[in-house]
């Protein structure tokens, strides 16, 4: 079940630490929150596969195929909601809105991308409250300066500014939501050592997990050992056993579902325009039973009968 919209206040969470082997220690005894369930997943030895969803139906399809967690990213939000690139153009409110819609539609825990957290540490504090009310299991905050990814390598905020953002996120939460800090040093052209230095600072500020964007897999064990935190990375086709050897805990497949869906639609529509028909359409399209499951049509019909509508 998803977290309640107004969870009972349980005080600020402290001393979240790492157990032996890098497993996260739950900060409360409750076992029914999205954060607790995500912590349990990432405490296992094998990396957790975490595909990206871009709307409610794609999220439910991820769940239907048996994945135990999913992510909704800033890129997915920009693309699916507005058809614009991931340049930090969507607001933190829009990111929370899409994440909330998805988290409310699935049972599996959701990792939400918060971009830069909305601005200052005060913005991050408020954003974290919004994500937590939405039942999000983990929130990722990056150290990019907004606007990101535009015109070259990009720019990072000073380390101490990002550390304050992490601390604000930790202070704001009242439950078990994971704070995941993204260090982009390597992706903007700085050294692995610079990235690790940032990661250690973010860990000391209270981050539960780290993502060293752009870092080669072979450098990840050194980063994990230095920060003593579990690591997330984005994956295209690296085998899980390789990720496990490189101390990756959370394997994110951010754009796979969106790109697969657009690729299939692109080919089908081109064929329709060319031939005025699509060969083997029924075999290539999602079947009616699965589509009905994604819409939860049976549940709505049952509810309708309860209110004498059928």
C-alpha positions, 0 to 999 in steps of 0.5 A, spaced: 500 500 500 502 507 498 503 511 504 497 515 507 497 522 504 497 525 511 502 520 515 502 521 523 508 526 525 514 521 528 519 527 528 525 528 524 529 522 522 536 521 524 542 517 524 540 513 518 547 510 517 549 504 513 549 497 516 555 492 514 555 491 506 552 498 505 545 496 506 540 501 509 538 501 516 530 502 516 529 509 521 522 506 524 519 500 526 513 501 521 513 496 515 508 499 511 511 505 508 514 506 501 520 508 504 521 502 508 519 497 502 525 501 498 530 500 503 528 493 504 529 492 496 536 495 496 539 492 502 539 485 498 545 483 495 543 483 488 542 490 484 534 492 484 532 493 477 528 500 477 525 501 470 523 508 468 515 510 467 513 516 464 505 516 465 500 512 469 499 506 464 507 505 463 508 505 471 502 500 471 505 496 466 512 496 469 508 493 475 505 488 471 511 485 469 514 484 476 519 489 477 519 491 484 521 498 484 520 504 479 523 511 477 519 517 474 525 522 472 525 529 470 526 527 463 520 523 463 516 529 466 519 534 461 518 529 455 511 526 457 508 532 459 510 538 455 515 535 449 521 539 451 528 536 453 530 535 460 534 542 461 531 544 468 525 547 465 519 544 469 518 546 476 519 542 482 511 543 483 510 539 476 515 534 478 511 532 484 505 532 481 507 527 476 510 523 481 504 523 486 500 521 480 504 515 479 505 513 486 498 513 487 497 508 481 501 503 483 503 499 489 511 498 488 515 503 491 517 509 486 524 513 486 522 520 484 527 525 480 527 532 484 532 535 479 535 541 483 530 540 489 527 547 487 532 552 488 535 553 495 535 549 501 529 552 503 526 550 497 528 543 498 525 542 505 518 544 502 519 539 496 521 534 500 515 535 504 511 534 498 514 528 495 513 525 502 506 527 502 505 523 495 508 517 498 514 517 494 519 512 496 526 515 495 527 522 492 534 524 488 537 531 488 542 533 484 548 538 484 547 541 477 545 549 477 539 550 473 538 550 467 542 544 466 545 540 460 544 546 456 550 548 451 556 544 454 558 540 460 554 544 465 555 547 472 555 545 479 553 548 485 558 549 490 559 542 495 557 546 501 551 548 498 549 541 495 550 539 502 546 544 505 540 541 500 541 534 503 541 536 510 534 540 508 531 534 505 533 529 511 531 535 516 524 535 512 522 528 512 518 525 517 518 518 515 523 513 511 523 516 505 530 515 502 534 521 500 539 520 494 544 525 492 547 526 485 554 528 484 555 530 477 562 532 477 565 526 472 559 528 467 561 536 467 568 534 466 571 534 473 575 528 476 573 521 479 577 524 485 572 530 485 566 526 484 568 522 490 570 528 494 563 531 493 559 524 494 563 523 501 560 530 503 553 529 501 554 522 505 556 526 511 550 531 510 545 525 511 544 522 504 542 515 504 544 513 497 549 516 492 549 517 484 555 518 481 553 521 474 557 519 468 562 515 473 565 509 469 563 502 473 570 500 474 570 506 479 564 505 483 567 500 488 572 506 490 566 511 491 562 506 494 568 505 499 569 512 500 562 514 502 560 508 505 553 508 502 549 504 497 550 507 489 545 508 484 547 508 477 543 508 470 544 502 465 542 501 458 544 493 457 550 491 463 548 485 466 546 485 473 552 480 475 557 485 473 553 491 476 553 487 483 561 486 482 561 494 481 557 495 488 551 498 484 545 497 489 540 500 484 540 499 477 535 505 473 533 504 466 530 511 465 528 512 458 527 504 456 519 504 456 518 511 453 523 510 447 520 503 446 513 505 446 515 511 441 519 506 437 513 502 436 508 507 435 513 510 430 514 504 426 507 502 426 504 509 424 509 510 418 506 503 416 499 506 417 501 512 413 504 508 407 499 502 406 493 505 410 494 499 414 498 495 419 500 488 418 499 484 424 496 489 428 493 485 433 500 481 434 504 487 435 499 492 439 497 490 447 492 485 448 485 488 450 485 484 457 492 487 459 489 494 457 483 492 461 488 490 467 492 497 466 486 501 466 483 496 472 476 496 469 474 490 473 475 494 479 471 500 477 465 495 474 465 492 481 465 499 484 459 501 480 455 495 482 456 497 489 453 504 487 447 501 483 450 504 476 450 497 473 
